[in-house]
Amino acid sequence: MLHFKWQNSETIKSIRCVHADAKKYKVDSVLTPGKDYDVKNETDEFYFVIDDTGKVGGFLKDYFEEK
Protein backbone atom coordinates (compact mmCIF):
# COMPACT_ATOMS: atom_id res chain seq x y z
CA MET A 1 0.00 0.00 0.00
CA LEU A 2 2.47 2.56 -1.24
CA HIS A 3 -0.19 5.28 -1.63
CA PHE A 4 -0.26 5.67 2.17
CA LYS A 5 3.31 7.04 2.01
CA TRP A 6 2.71 9.55 -0.82
CA GLN A 7 1.75 12.36 1.57
CA ASN A 8 5.29 12.50 2.98
CA SER A 9 7.20 11.28 -0.07
CA GLU A 10 9.54 13.37 -2.18
CA THR A 11 7.96 15.72 -4.71
CA ILE A 12 8.51 14.60 -8.32
CA LYS A 13 7.75 17.97 -9.93
CA SER A 14 5.52 21.00 -9.62
CA ILE A 15 2.59 21.66 -11.96
CA ARG A 16 0.05 24.47 -12.37
CA CYS A 17 -3.72 24.00 -12.42
CA VAL A 18 -5.20 25.59 -15.56
CA HIS A 19 -8.89 24.90 -14.92
CA ALA A 20 -11.25 23.09 -12.55
CA ASP A 21 -14.21 22.67 -14.89
CA ALA A 22 -15.05 18.99 -14.53
CA LYS A 23 -17.90 17.46 -16.49
CA LYS A 24 -18.58 14.61 -14.11
CA TYR A 25 -16.98 15.31 -10.71
CA LYS A 26 -16.79 18.30 -8.37
CA VAL A 27 -13.16 19.35 -8.75
CA ASP A 28 -13.48 23.10 -8.17
CA SER A 29 -13.72 22.60 -4.40
CA VAL A 30 -10.27 20.96 -4.18
CA LEU A 31 -8.29 22.60 -7.03
CA THR A 32 -7.65 26.30 -7.62
CA PRO A 33 -6.86 27.45 -11.18
CA GLY A 34 -3.52 29.28 -11.31
CA LYS A 35 -2.16 27.57 -8.19
CA ASP A 36 0.92 25.33 -8.25
CA TYR A 37 0.69 21.79 -6.87
CA ASP A 38 3.39 19.27 -5.93
CA VAL A 39 3.20 15.95 -7.79
CA LYS A 40 3.70 12.97 -5.52
CA ASN A 41 3.05 10.27 -8.16
CA GLU A 42 2.11 10.11 -11.81
CA THR A 43 0.50 7.61 -14.19
CA ASP A 44 -0.35 7.81 -17.89
CA GLU A 45 -3.69 9.55 -17.17
CA PHE A 46 -3.43 11.00 -13.67
CA TYR A 47 -1.35 13.25 -11.44
CA PHE A 48 -1.48 12.53 -7.72
CA VAL A 49 -1.07 15.88 -5.95
CA ILE A 50 -1.65 17.38 -2.53
CA ASP A 51 -4.87 19.28 -3.17
CA ASP A 52 -6.47 22.19 -1.29
CA THR A 53 -7.76 19.84 1.44
CA GLY A 54 -4.17 18.90 2.31
CA LYS A 55 -4.60 15.29 1.20
CA VAL A 56 -3.29 13.43 -1.83
CA GLY A 57 -5.84 13.21 -4.63
CA GLY A 58 -5.69 11.82 -8.16
CA PHE A 59 -6.72 14.14 -10.97
CA LEU A 60 -6.73 13.88 -14.75
CA LYS A 61 -3.78 15.50 -16.47
CA ASP A 62 -6.22 17.75 -18.38
CA TYR A 63 -6.51 20.05 -15.37
CA PHE A 64 -2.78 20.85 -15.29
CA GLU A 65 0.14 22.14 -17.31
CA GLU A 66 3.80 21.51 -16.61
CA LYS A 67 5.85 24.54 -15.74
PyMOL Python script that loads the backbone (N, CA, C, O; Angstrom):
from pymol import cmd

cmd.read_pdbstr("""\
ATOM      1  N   MET A   1       0.828  -1.176   0.000  1.00  0.00           N
ATOM      2  CA  MET A   1       0.000   0.000   0.000  1.00  0.00           C
ATOM      3  C   MET A   1       0.880   1.251   0.000  1.00  0.00           C
ATOM      4  O   MET A   1       0.933   2.003   0.973  1.00  0.00           O
ATOM      5  N   LEU A   2       1.554   1.440  -1.106  1.00  0.00           N
ATOM      6  CA  LEU A   2       2.474   2.563  -1.240  1.00  0.00           C
ATOM      7  C   LEU A   2       1.773   3.919  -1.193  1.00  0.00           C
ATOM      8  O   LEU A   2       2.384   4.909  -0.791  1.00  0.00           O
ATOM      9  N   HIS A   3       0.505   3.984  -1.593  1.00  0.00           N
ATOM     10  CA  HIS A   3      -0.188   5.277  -1.628  1.00  0.00           C
ATOM     11  C   HIS A   3      -0.345   5.890  -0.236  1.00  0.00           C
ATOM     12  O   HIS A   3      -0.602   7.089  -0.128  1.00  0.00           O
ATOM     13  N   PHE A   4      -0.200   5.109   0.820  1.00  0.00           N
ATOM     14  CA  PHE A   4      -0.262   5.671   2.169  1.00  0.00           C
ATOM     15  C   PHE A   4       0.972   6.513   2.487  1.00  0.00           C
ATOM     16  O   PHE A   4       0.928   7.347   3.392  1.00  0.00           O
ATOM     17  N   LYS A   5       2.058   6.313   1.766  1.00  0.00           N
ATOM     18  CA  LYS A   5       3.306   7.037   2.005  1.00  0.00           C
ATOM     19  C   LYS A   5       3.468   8.258   1.101  1.00  0.00           C
ATOM     20  O   LYS A   5       4.414   9.026   1.278  1.00  0.00           O
ATOM     21  N   TRP A   6       2.575   8.453   0.143  1.00  0.00           N
ATOM     22  CA  TRP A   6       2.713   9.548  -0.818  1.00  0.00           C
ATOM     23  C   TRP A   6       2.650  10.914  -0.163  1.00  0.00           C
ATOM     24  O   TRP A   6       3.311  11.841  -0.630  1.00  0.00           O
ATOM     25  N   GLN A   7       1.890  11.068   0.886  1.00  0.00           N
ATOM     26  CA  GLN A   7       1.747  12.361   1.565  1.00  0.00           C
ATOM     27  C   GLN A   7       3.106  12.922   1.988  1.00  0.00           C
ATOM     28  O   GLN A   7       3.345  14.124   1.872  1.00  0.00           O
ATOM     29  N   ASN A   8       3.988  12.061   2.474  1.00  0.00           N
ATOM     30  CA  ASN A   8       5.287  12.501   2.983  1.00  0.00           C
ATOM     31  C   ASN A   8       6.429  12.170   2.033  1.00  0.00           C
ATOM     32  O   ASN A   8       7.591  12.385   2.381  1.00  0.00           O
ATOM     33  N   SER A   9       6.135  11.656   0.851  1.00  0.00           N
ATOM     34  CA  SER A   9       7.197  11.278  -0.072  1.00  0.00           C
ATOM     35  C   SER A   9       7.770  12.509  -0.774  1.00  0.00           C
ATOM     36  O   SER A   9       7.229  13.611  -0.678  1.00  0.00           O
ATOM     37  N   GLU A  10       8.851  12.294  -1.463  1.00  0.00           N
ATOM     38  CA  GLU A  10       9.542  13.365  -2.182  1.00  0.00           C
ATOM     39  C   GLU A  10       8.681  13.847  -3.354  1.00  0.00           C
ATOM     40  O   GLU A  10       8.012  13.049  -4.010  1.00  0.00           O
ATOM     41  N   THR A  11       8.705  15.135  -3.605  1.00  0.00           N
ATOM     42  CA  THR A  11       7.959  15.722  -4.707  1.00  0.00           C
ATOM     43  C   THR A  11       8.677  15.429  -6.019  1.00  0.00           C
ATOM     44  O   THR A  11       9.880  15.659  -6.136  1.00  0.00           O
ATOM     45  N   ILE A  12       7.936  14.919  -7.010  1.00  0.00           N
ATOM     46  CA  ILE A  12       8.508  14.598  -8.317  1.00  0.00           C
ATOM     47  C   ILE A  12       8.729  15.861  -9.133  1.00  0.00           C
ATOM     48  O   ILE A  12       9.803  16.072  -9.695  1.00  0.00           O
ATOM     49  N   LYS A  13       7.685  16.710  -9.193  1.00  0.00           N
ATOM     50  CA  LYS A  13       7.753  17.975  -9.926  1.00  0.00           C
ATOM     51  C   LYS A  13       6.606  18.853  -9.467  1.00  0.00           C
ATOM     52  O   LYS A  13       5.760  18.427  -8.680  1.00  0.00           O
ATOM     53  N   SER A  14       6.583  20.062  -9.955  1.00  0.00           N
ATOM     54  CA  SER A  14       5.524  21.003  -9.618  1.00  0.00           C
ATOM     55  C   SER A  14       4.766  21.333 -10.900  1.00  0.00           C
ATOM     56  O   SER A  14       5.371  21.552 -11.949  1.00  0.00           O
ATOM     57  N   ILE A  15       3.433  21.366 -10.807  1.00  0.00           N
ATOM     58  CA  ILE A  15       2.587  21.660 -11.960  1.00  0.00           C
ATOM     59  C   ILE A  15       1.588  22.749 -11.588  1.00  0.00           C
ATOM     60  O   ILE A  15       1.345  23.001 -10.408  1.00  0.00           O
ATOM     61  N   ARG A  16       1.012  23.390 -12.598  1.00  0.00           N
ATOM     62  CA  ARG A  16       0.052  24.468 -12.369  1.00  0.00           C
ATOM     63  C   ARG A  16      -1.326  24.033 -12.863  1.00  0.00           C
ATOM     64  O   ARG A  16      -1.463  23.480 -13.955  1.00  0.00           O
ATOM     65  N   CYS A  17      -2.327  24.287 -12.053  1.00  0.00           N
ATOM     66  CA  CYS A  17      -3.718  23.998 -12.418  1.00  0.00           C
ATOM     67  C   CYS A  17      -4.188  25.067 -13.412  1.00  0.00           C
ATOM     68  O   CYS A  17      -4.055  26.262 -13.149  1.00  0.00           O
ATOM     69  N   VAL A  18      -4.735  24.635 -14.552  1.00  0.00           N
ATOM     70  CA  VAL A  18      -5.198  25.587 -15.557  1.00  0.00           C
ATOM     71  C   VAL A  18      -6.709  25.770 -15.533  1.00  0.00           C
ATOM     72  O   VAL A  18      -7.214  26.816 -15.942  1.00  0.00           O
ATOM     73  N   HIS A  19      -7.437  24.760 -15.056  1.00  0.00           N
ATOM     74  CA  HIS A  19      -8.893  24.905 -14.916  1.00  0.00           C
ATOM     75  C   HIS A  19      -9.407  23.841 -13.954  1.00  0.00           C
ATOM     76  O   HIS A  19      -8.723  22.856 -13.674  1.00  0.00           O
ATOM     77  N   ALA A  20     -10.603  24.050 -13.462  1.00  0.00           N
ATOM     78  CA  ALA A  20     -11.249  23.090 -12.551  1.00  0.00           C
ATOM     79  C   ALA A  20     -12.685  22.846 -13.000  1.00  0.00           C
ATOM     80  O   ALA A  20     -13.581  22.646 -12.180  1.00  0.00           O
ATOM     81  N   ASP A  21     -12.887  22.867 -14.313  1.00  0.00           N
ATOM     82  CA  ASP A  21     -14.214  22.672 -14.889  1.00  0.00           C
ATOM     83  C   ASP A  21     -14.406  21.206 -15.248  1.00  0.00           C
ATOM     84  O   ASP A  21     -14.161  20.808 -16.386  1.00  0.00           O
ATOM     85  N   ALA A  22     -14.835  20.416 -14.302  1.00  0.00           N
ATOM     86  CA  ALA A  22     -15.045  18.992 -14.531  1.00  0.00           C
ATOM     87  C   ALA A  22     -16.457  18.750 -15.046  1.00  0.00           C
ATOM     88  O   ALA A  22     -17.403  19.418 -14.629  1.00  0.00           O
ATOM     89  N   LYS A  23     -16.590  17.797 -15.950  1.00  0.00           N
ATOM     90  CA  LYS A  23     -17.901  17.464 -16.493  1.00  0.00           C
ATOM     91  C   LYS A  23     -18.659  16.509 -15.581  1.00  0.00           C
ATOM     92  O   LYS A  23     -19.888  16.538 -15.526  1.00  0.00           O
ATOM     93  N   LYS A  24     -17.923  15.663 -14.867  1.00  0.00           N
ATOM     94  CA  LYS A  24     -18.580  14.606 -14.106  1.00  0.00           C
ATOM     95  C   LYS A  24     -18.410  14.741 -12.593  1.00  0.00           C
ATOM     96  O   LYS A  24     -19.315  14.378 -11.842  1.00  0.00           O
ATOM     97  N   TYR A  25     -17.285  15.247 -12.139  1.00  0.00           N
ATOM     98  CA  TYR A  25     -16.983  15.307 -10.709  1.00  0.00           C
ATOM     99  C   TYR A  25     -16.844  16.752 -10.239  1.00  0.00           C
ATOM    100  O   TYR A  25     -16.656  17.657 -11.052  1.00  0.00           O
ATOM    101  N   LYS A  26     -16.934  16.966  -8.946  1.00  0.00           N
ATOM    102  CA  LYS A  26     -16.790  18.298  -8.370  1.00  0.00           C
ATOM    103  C   LYS A  26     -15.325  18.527  -8.014  1.00  0.00           C
ATOM    104  O   LYS A  26     -14.878  18.153  -6.930  1.00  0.00           O
ATOM    105  N   VAL A  27     -14.596  19.132  -8.914  1.00  0.00           N
ATOM    106  CA  VAL A  27     -13.162  19.348  -8.751  1.00  0.00           C
ATOM    107  C   VAL A  27     -12.863  20.759  -8.256  1.00  0.00           C
ATOM    108  O   VAL A  27     -11.822  20.988  -7.641  1.00  0.00           O
ATOM    109  N   ASP A  28     -13.756  21.701  -8.512  1.00  0.00           N
ATOM    110  CA  ASP A  28     -13.478  23.097  -8.172  1.00  0.00           C
ATOM    111  C   ASP A  28     -13.409  23.358  -6.666  1.00  0.00           C
ATOM    112  O   ASP A  28     -12.977  24.435  -6.255  1.00  0.00           O
ATOM    113  N   SER A  29     -13.820  22.407  -5.845  1.00  0.00           N
ATOM    114  CA  SER A  29     -13.717  22.595  -4.397  1.00  0.00           C
ATOM    115  C   SER A  29     -12.366  22.135  -3.843  1.00  0.00           C
ATOM    116  O   SER A  29     -12.052  22.402  -2.683  1.00  0.00           O
ATOM    117  N   VAL A  30     -11.563  21.446  -4.663  1.00  0.00           N
ATOM    118  CA  VAL A  30     -10.265  20.961  -4.179  1.00  0.00           C
ATOM    119  C   VAL A  30      -9.084  21.430  -5.033  1.00  0.00           C
ATOM    120  O   VAL A  30      -7.933  21.234  -4.642  1.00  0.00           O
ATOM    121  N   LEU A  31      -9.348  22.041  -6.185  1.00  0.00           N
ATOM    122  CA  LEU A  31      -8.285  22.598  -7.032  1.00  0.00           C
ATOM    123  C   LEU A  31      -8.582  24.065  -7.307  1.00  0.00           C
ATOM    124  O   LEU A  31      -9.737  24.453  -7.486  1.00  0.00           O
ATOM    125  N   THR A  32      -7.525  24.880  -7.338  1.00  0.00           N
ATOM    126  CA  THR A  32      -7.652  26.303  -7.621  1.00  0.00           C
ATOM    127  C   THR A  32      -6.879  26.625  -8.889  1.00  0.00           C
ATOM    128  O   THR A  32      -5.660  26.461  -8.922  1.00  0.00           O
ATOM    129  N   PRO A  33      -7.568  27.085  -9.945  1.00  0.00           N
ATOM    130  CA  PRO A  33      -6.857  27.454 -11.175  1.00  0.00           C
ATOM    131  C   PRO A  33      -5.801  28.535 -10.906  1.00  0.00           C
ATOM    132  O   PRO A  33      -6.057  29.504 -10.191  1.00  0.00           O
ATOM    133  N   GLY A  34      -4.617  28.350 -11.489  1.00  0.00           N
ATOM    134  CA  GLY A  34      -3.519  29.283 -11.307  1.00  0.00           C
ATOM    135  C   GLY A  34      -2.589  28.917 -10.169  1.00  0.00           C
ATOM    136  O   GLY A  34      -1.510  29.497 -10.050  1.00  0.00           O
ATOM    137  N   LYS A  35      -2.978  27.976  -9.333  1.00  0.00           N
ATOM    138  CA  LYS A  35      -2.163  27.567  -8.186  1.00  0.00           C
ATOM    139  C   LYS A  35      -1.241  26.418  -8.584  1.00  0.00           C
ATOM    140  O   LYS A  35      -1.604  25.573  -9.402  1.00  0.00           O
ATOM    141  N   ASP A  36      -0.045  26.396  -7.998  1.00  0.00           N
ATOM    142  CA  ASP A  36       0.919  25.325  -8.248  1.00  0.00           C
ATOM    143  C   ASP A  36       0.723  24.205  -7.232  1.00  0.00           C
ATOM    144  O   ASP A  36       0.458  24.450  -6.055  1.00  0.00           O
ATOM    145  N   TYR A  37       0.859  22.971  -7.715  1.00  0.00           N
ATOM    146  CA  TYR A  37       0.692  21.791  -6.874  1.00  0.00           C
ATOM    147  C   TYR A  37       1.913  20.888  -7.023  1.00  0.00           C
ATOM    148  O   TYR A  37       2.516  20.810  -8.094  1.00  0.00           O
ATOM    149  N   ASP A  38       2.268  20.207  -5.935  1.00  0.00           N
ATOM    150  CA  ASP A  38       3.387  19.274  -5.928  1.00  0.00           C
ATOM    151  C   ASP A  38       2.907  17.893  -6.325  1.00  0.00           C
ATOM    152  O   ASP A  38       1.964  17.366  -5.734  1.00  0.00           O
ATOM    153  N   VAL A  39       3.554  17.298  -7.327  1.00  0.00           N
ATOM    154  CA  VAL A  39       3.203  15.954  -7.795  1.00  0.00           C
ATOM    155  C   VAL A  39       3.920  14.935  -6.932  1.00  0.00           C
ATOM    156  O   VAL A  39       5.143  14.965  -6.794  1.00  0.00           O
ATOM    157  N   LYS A  40       3.141  14.030  -6.352  1.00  0.00           N
ATOM    158  CA  LYS A  40       3.696  12.966  -5.516  1.00  0.00           C
ATOM    159  C   LYS A  40       3.831  11.659  -6.282  1.00  0.00           C
ATOM    160  O   LYS A  40       4.696  10.844  -5.963  1.00  0.00           O
ATOM    161  N   ASN A  41       2.977  11.444  -7.300  1.00  0.00           N
ATOM    162  CA  ASN A  41       3.051  10.272  -8.157  1.00  0.00           C
ATOM    163  C   ASN A  41       2.357  10.611  -9.465  1.00  0.00           C
ATOM    164  O   ASN A  41       1.575  11.559  -9.539  1.00  0.00           O
ATOM    165  N   GLU A  42       2.652   9.824 -10.502  1.00  0.00           N
ATOM    166  CA  GLU A  42       2.111  10.106 -11.815  1.00  0.00           C
ATOM    167  C   GLU A  42       1.885   8.797 -12.560  1.00  0.00           C
ATOM    168  O   GLU A  42       2.695   7.875 -12.475  1.00  0.00           O
ATOM    169  N   THR A  43       0.767   8.724 -13.297  1.00  0.00           N
ATOM    170  CA  THR A  43       0.501   7.605 -14.189  1.00  0.00           C
ATOM    171  C   THR A  43       0.289   8.177 -15.585  1.00  0.00           C
ATOM    172  O   THR A  43       0.496   9.370 -15.804  1.00  0.00           O
ATOM    173  N   ASP A  44      -0.123   7.337 -16.530  1.00  0.00           N
ATOM    174  CA  ASP A  44      -0.353   7.810 -17.890  1.00  0.00           C
ATOM    175  C   ASP A  44      -1.486   8.833 -17.964  1.00  0.00           C
ATOM    176  O   ASP A  44      -1.435   9.752 -18.781  1.00  0.00           O
ATOM    177  N   GLU A  45      -2.511   8.682 -17.118  1.00  0.00           N
ATOM    178  CA  GLU A  45      -3.685   9.546 -17.175  1.00  0.00           C
ATOM    179  C   GLU A  45      -3.813  10.528 -16.021  1.00  0.00           C
ATOM    180  O   GLU A  45      -4.487  11.549 -16.156  1.00  0.00           O
ATOM    181  N   PHE A  46      -3.176  10.239 -14.886  1.00  0.00           N
ATOM    182  CA  PHE A  46      -3.430  10.995 -13.666  1.00  0.00           C
ATOM    183  C   PHE A  46      -2.160  11.558 -13.041  1.00  0.00           C
ATOM    184  O   PHE A  46      -1.076  10.984 -13.149  1.00  0.00           O
ATOM    185  N   TYR A  47      -2.333  12.711 -12.377  1.00  0.00           N
ATOM    186  CA  TYR A  47      -1.348  13.245 -11.439  1.00  0.00           C
ATOM    187  C   TYR A  47      -1.922  13.035 -10.041  1.00  0.00           C
ATOM    188  O   TYR A  47      -3.116  13.237  -9.821  1.00  0.00           O
ATOM    189  N   PHE A  48      -1.092  12.639  -9.117  1.00  0.00           N
ATOM    190  CA  PHE A  48      -1.483  12.533  -7.717  1.00  0.00           C
ATOM    191  C   PHE A  48      -0.791  13.669  -6.985  1.00  0.00           C
ATOM    192  O   PHE A  48       0.429  13.667  -6.823  1.00  0.00           O
ATOM    193  N   VAL A  49      -1.586  14.643  -6.543  1.00  0.00           N
ATOM    194  CA  VAL A  49      -1.068  15.877  -5.948  1.00  0.00           C
ATOM    195  C   VAL A  49      -1.683  16.085  -4.571  1.00  0.00           C
ATOM    196  O   VAL A  49      -2.703  15.487  -4.229  1.00  0.00           O
ATOM    197  N   ILE A  50      -1.040  16.944  -3.791  1.00  0.00           N
ATOM    198  CA  ILE A  50      -1.648  17.376  -2.530  1.00  0.00           C
ATOM    199  C   ILE A  50      -2.581  18.527  -2.879  1.00  0.00           C
ATOM    200  O   ILE A  50      -2.131  19.610  -3.252  1.00  0.00           O
ATOM    201  N   ASP A  51      -3.879  18.288  -2.757  1.00  0.00           N
ATOM    202  CA  ASP A  51      -4.872  19.282  -3.168  1.00  0.00           C
ATOM    203  C   ASP A  51      -5.139  20.298  -2.055  1.00  0.00           C
ATOM    204  O   ASP A  51      -4.425  20.333  -1.053  1.00  0.00           O
ATOM    205  N   ASP A  52      -6.164  21.116  -2.241  1.00  0.00           N
ATOM    206  CA  ASP A  52      -6.473  22.191  -1.294  1.00  0.00           C
ATOM    207  C   ASP A  52      -6.955  21.683   0.065  1.00  0.00           C
ATOM    208  O   ASP A  52      -6.971  22.446   1.031  1.00  0.00           O
ATOM    209  N   THR A  53      -7.345  20.415   0.157  1.00  0.00           N
ATOM    210  CA  THR A  53      -7.759  19.843   1.441  1.00  0.00           C
ATOM    211  C   THR A  53      -6.561  19.379   2.259  1.00  0.00           C
ATOM    212  O   THR A  53      -6.697  19.057   3.439  1.00  0.00           O
ATOM    213  N   GLY A  54      -5.377  19.345   1.627  1.00  0.00           N
ATOM    214  CA  GLY A  54      -4.170  18.896   2.314  1.00  0.00           C
ATOM    215  C   GLY A  54      -3.922  17.407   2.197  1.00  0.00           C
ATOM    216  O   GLY A  54      -2.998  16.877   2.815  1.00  0.00           O
ATOM    217  N   LYS A  55      -4.746  16.725   1.402  1.00  0.00           N
ATOM    218  CA  LYS A  55      -4.596  15.286   1.204  1.00  0.00           C
ATOM    219  C   LYS A  55      -4.200  15.004  -0.230  1.00  0.00           C
ATOM    220  O   LYS A  55      -4.377  15.851  -1.105  1.00  0.00           O
ATOM    221  N   VAL A  56      -3.665  13.819  -0.475  1.00  0.00           N
ATOM    222  CA  VAL A  56      -3.286  13.432  -1.826  1.00  0.00           C
ATOM    223  C   VAL A  56      -4.530  12.999  -2.589  1.00  0.00           C
ATOM    224  O   VAL A  56      -5.304  12.168  -2.114  1.00  0.00           O
ATOM    225  N   GLY A  57      -4.711  13.567  -3.769  1.00  0.00           N
ATOM    226  CA  GLY A  57      -5.835  13.208  -4.632  1.00  0.00           C
ATOM    227  C   GLY A  57      -5.344  12.977  -6.041  1.00  0.00           C
ATOM    228  O   GLY A  57      -4.356  13.576  -6.465  1.00  0.00           O
ATOM    229  N   GLY A  58      -6.026  12.113  -6.770  1.00  0.00           N
ATOM    230  CA  GLY A  58      -5.685  11.820  -8.155  1.00  0.00           C
ATOM    231  C   GLY A  58      -6.579  12.600  -9.103  1.00  0.00           C
ATOM    232  O   GLY A  58      -7.804  12.563  -8.983  1.00  0.00           O
ATOM    233  N   PHE A  59      -5.972  13.303 -10.039  1.00  0.00           N
ATOM    234  CA  PHE A  59      -6.718  14.144 -10.973  1.00  0.00           C
ATOM    235  C   PHE A  59      -6.211  13.911 -12.388  1.00  0.00           C
ATOM    236  O   PHE A  59      -5.027  13.645 -12.595  1.00  0.00           O
ATOM    237  N   LEU A  60      -7.116  14.012 -13.364  1.00  0.00           N
ATOM    238  CA  LEU A  60      -6.728  13.883 -14.750  1.00  0.00           C
ATOM    239  C   LEU A  60      -5.680  14.924 -15.117  1.00  0.00           C
ATOM    240  O   LEU A  60      -5.650  16.017 -14.552  1.00  0.00           O
ATOM    241  N   LYS A  61      -4.840  14.579 -16.047  1.00  0.00           N
ATOM    242  CA  LYS A  61      -3.780  15.500 -16.465  1.00  0.00           C
ATOM    243  C   LYS A  61      -4.341  16.709 -17.220  1.00  0.00           C
ATOM    244  O   LYS A  61      -3.640  17.704 -17.404  1.00  0.00           O
ATOM    245  N   ASP A  62      -5.601  16.625 -17.657  1.00  0.00           N
ATOM    246  CA  ASP A  62      -6.223  17.746 -18.378  1.00  0.00           C
ATOM    247  C   ASP A  62      -6.327  19.006 -17.560  1.00  0.00           C
ATOM    248  O   ASP A  62      -6.385  20.098 -18.124  1.00  0.00           O
ATOM    249  N   TYR A  63      -6.353  18.890 -16.248  1.00  0.00           N
ATOM    250  CA  TYR A  63      -6.512  20.050 -15.375  1.00  0.00           C
ATOM    251  C   TYR A  63      -5.216  20.817 -15.157  1.00  0.00           C
ATOM    252  O   TYR A  63      -5.233  21.891 -14.556  1.00  0.00           O
ATOM    253  N   PHE A  64      -4.090  20.286 -15.634  1.00  0.00           N
ATOM    254  CA  PHE A  64      -2.785  20.852 -15.294  1.00  0.00           C
ATOM    255  C   PHE A  64      -1.931  21.115 -16.527  1.00  0.00           C
ATOM    256  O   PHE A  64      -2.176  20.585 -17.610  1.00  0.00           O
ATOM    257  N   GLU A  65      -0.922  21.952 -16.321  1.00  0.00           N
ATOM    258  CA  GLU A  65       0.138  22.136 -17.311  1.00  0.00           C
ATOM    259  C   GLU A  65       1.465  22.101 -16.566  1.00  0.00           C
ATOM    260  O   GLU A  65       1.571  22.557 -15.427  1.00  0.00           O
ATOM    261  N   GLU A  66       2.468  21.553 -17.232  1.00  0.00           N
ATOM    262  CA  GLU A  66       3.795  21.507 -16.611  1.00  0.00           C
ATOM    263  C   GLU A  66       4.452  22.858 -16.762  1.00  0.00           C
ATOM    264  O   GLU A  66       4.298  23.537 -17.776  1.00  0.00           O
ATOM    265  N   LYS A  67       5.188  23.233 -15.732  1.00  0.00           N
ATOM    266  CA  LYS A  67       5.847  24.542 -15.742  1.00  0.00           C
ATOM    267  C   LYS A  67       7.179  24.466 -16.436  1.00  0.00           C
ATOM    268  O   LYS A  67       7.879  25.473 -16.542  1.00  0.00           O
TER     269      LYS A  67
END
""", "prot")
cmd.dss("prot")
cmd.show_as("cartoon", "prot")
cmd.util.cbc("prot")
cmd.orient("prot")
